[in-house]
Amino acid sequence: MALPYAVFNTELIQMQHYLADQQKNTTVFLGMYFMVKD
């Protein structure tokens, strides 16, 4: 039963990286938007 857990754990880590990237992109986008808006 160790293998399915390892696969699940890997996918969880990848999802966390993906969400962190999305959050970073949103922050950058909003920063650029407000800089242009000023």
LINKA-V925249 format. One line per field, one symbol per residue. ss: DSSP state (a for helix, b for strand, c for the rest). psi: psi as a letter, one per 40 degrees, with the letter a starting at -180 (. if undefined). burial: b if it has 24 or more other ideal C-beta (glycine too) atoms within 12 Angstrom, else e. A space follows every 10 residues. Layout:
# LINKA-V925249
ss->???
psi->???
burial->???
This chain:
# LINKA-V925249
ss->caaaaaaaaa aaaaaaaaaa aaaaaaaaaa aaaaaaac
psi->eddddddddd dddddddddd dddddddddd ddddddd.
burial->eeeeeeeeee eeeeeeeeee eeeeeeeeee eeeeeeee
